[in-house]
């Protein structure tokens, strides 16, 4: 079974997902995505567009994007949510393989709820000094992000958006450490998506700590 897909110089990848009104869709990746050394060539481009119709639910726990030494990737993720829609996304970045420095990633996320801005974020790993400063990633090897759009979840480690949405990020030295840091949180966030979500004000799920004890 394939355990990794590859991005090479000049590759163009487009993922366009449309989830109809009232539908529930779970996307499953079959392998991690490894970005390889472009050897002076053009950056690879990844364009992701997620359109979630009214009252629909979309879940995508993507496999890691691994930025090998010398890689160059431009990535954009656009999320459009209709009235009462909600989406749960997990994005895991691995900054270089074992013993490697990370390649260059320029990534932008833009989420909108009923055409109104909900969450906009950008990361550029090109300035290594800034990237490795305590204000950004420090010495972390992994940046693991959970984002719930269209609903909120009670989680003391999450950042609550001004609109209906929650974002949590874990910095870790390895994928295993990031998984341990999250604990049962992903399951609680999934319940928030499926059982509560939607609406302009969102909803709240059982906090992860109480969910673990139930």
Secondary structure, 3 states (H helix, E strand, C coil): CCCEEEECCCCEEEEEEEECCCCEEEECCCCEEEECCCCCCCCEEEEEEEEECCCCEEEEECCCEEECCCCEEEEEEEEEECCCCEEEEEEEEECCCCCCCCCEEEEEEEEEECCEEEEEEEEECCCHHHHCCCCCCCCCCEEEEEEEECCCCCCCCCEECCCCEEEEEEEECCHHHHHHHHCCHHHHHHHHHHHHCCCCCCCCCCCHHHHHHC
